[in-house]
Amino acid sequence: MHDIAAEAVNFIDLNLVSVGFLFIVGFIGGLVSGFIGSGGAFVLTPGMMSLGVPAAVAVASNMCHKFPKALVGAYKRYKYGQVDIKLGLVMAASAGVGVQVGIKIQEMVLARWGQAGSNLYVSLSFVVVLVVVGGYVFWDAWRTSRRGGEEQVTSLAKYLQKIHLPPMMHFKTANVYISMWFTIPIGFATGMLAATIAVGGFIGVPGMIYVLGASGLVSSATELVIAFVMGFGGTVKWAIGGMVDIRLTLIILAGSLLGVQLGAIGTTYVKEHMIKIVMGTIMIIVAVSRGLAIPKYLKELGLISMNNTVLTVLGVASFITMCLALGIGAVIILGTMWQAKKAEAAQKAEYALEKTYG
Amino acid sequence: MLDFFKKQLRGKRKGQKVASGPGKKQPLTVVNLKPVRPEPGSGSPQPELKRKILVVGKGHTFSAGFMDYAINLAARLDYDLIALNVNPALKASGKFFSPYFLRLRQKFTQQARAAWASIAEDLEFSGIHGQQVVKFGEVARAVEDLSAEIKRIDFVITDAGIKDEEITGEIPLPVFSITGYQGEKIMAPEPVSRKPWGKTITFGAVTAALYAAVFLNGSSVMKYFTRGGWYAALPIATVFVISFVHGAFAHHLWSALGIEAVKRVQPRPEAKRPVPRKRPRPELRLNT
């Protein structure tokens, strides 16, 4: 098993294009995850596979880059006072269970319906979860921005916080006092989604915002703690199997450590609902991308018949849309940062003028 | 003319920034700060008849922001300005006084006179009569002596370097001080940030060396790193080291490029107490 893995990883030849691709995607993925708490993995894993990396090595190397990135991002955002470590650890513990259950379900699906069925299950999960949750996040962000950027705790969170079901937990930074029993399903769902589509944050962050009542900033920052714990656990498992290609990991890390810090800095520049806007946008575009991949799996299962050329075009379109999701997220983040920086410079100039003549 | 000053005093009484001196609870009377107007028909006011502001600094010069403020205030109130440069370090101790001390005193006086030249130009430009006095000794004592020598000093403003306890004593005048560590810092709030290029380059070089070490020995690295089992510690340790070194490089790089966090958006609970905002203008503080 180890020898096979070693042969497989040795097989990959790194060239300038693949290094450049991994570095840039690493940077953009880091930027997005520094800002919204997760992201990047959904492009990196298929991206590496399209470079010829075996699926298991791609997943393992991606996982191995994810936890140091999350560590650096979480540390940075902790310094800005946005991370609730206790909430992160509680969520990560239940997410660990969720991952195991998610893997079991995957295995069951694989045994029953084969690879195509498994792919279809993954894609359908992507589309359903991302359209529902992403749509709600986007709608809420739009509503918040119309209100002038003032975030409000949802009535569901307020209701759940009133229920006294021991053990009650106080999350200081998040400023939430809630029963542990309500955090567990959110963590569990995060883990399950992470095992299924590799991006647990798409359910963890909205869960913390809308169910537990934490702010968007704290939720996205705390998600980095969850990502660190889960990524570390996953990496240990994959590394024991000898699947981590450290070269791929280091190339991605070179970009993503730059990106994650920029993203974390970005959160201090923008209004809180920008996190939701970026998250909602990315989720909806990724859902479209995965939706484009569904016909292929349906055909493989013999449920529909379709021209192969159309399927190839759809496949390419799906991957491009996926990259686009990340790219658009990055453009929004950098754009808002740029605007905030410009406004700050203008204010400084005005102040200097006032100081000189006032 | 007095409106500005009255406003300042009213602001104090509302408790916006309360002085910490012993006289802070006593209400200020604006009456005794009223400048004496020359009698009608007596012609232009004589310089010595005008009321005066005494500005006190401990060095041979005053901080620029402080002096600008004092000149503006004097111009608005139509006061004269007396500048006192005190050097407590060169006070006479006992009967013996060394020639070296004398030399230092001369040097201080020369420096103070030189520094005064540019201030005098500003004063002339603003149409204010100014005078410089250099004294050696305790600040409070020097002010006391001067208030006996020169009449009609209405109040004292001390530069940022002078602490509250240095000026308390038998001074029969209201004393205002510039808050803040240094006058300039209040006047120019944007901090002069030093770009950490040195650290960026150092961490960048270490990062580059680590990457080179891995990629130049690609085959043996891959051989051991993918063995599995306990060898799993190798890739994990590597990414931890890289995340520290490269992370530090990235951190310094962004701050060297001027991209830094602008505010603490979500203060942690212990930091939730309202932090007093640094005011862009210097403040007067009563310390009678």
Interface residues (C-beta under 8 A of the other chain):
Chain A: M1 H2 A5 A6 V9 N10 C64 H65 F67 P68 K69 L71 V72 Y75 K76 K79 Y80 G81 Q82 K172 T173 N175 S215 L217 V218 T235 V236 A239 I240 G241 G242 M243 V244 D245 I246 R247 T249 L250 L253 A254 L257 L258 Q261 L262 A264 I265 T267 T268 Y269 E272 M337 A340 K341 E344 K348 Y351 A352 K355
Chain B: M187 A188 P189 E190 Y211 V214 F215 G218 S219 V221 M222 K223 F225 T226 R227 G228 G229 Y231 A232 A233 L234 P235 I236 T238 V239 F240 I242 S243 H246 G247 A250 H251 L253 W254 I259 E260 A261 V262 K263 R264 V265 Q266 P267 R268 P269 A271 P280
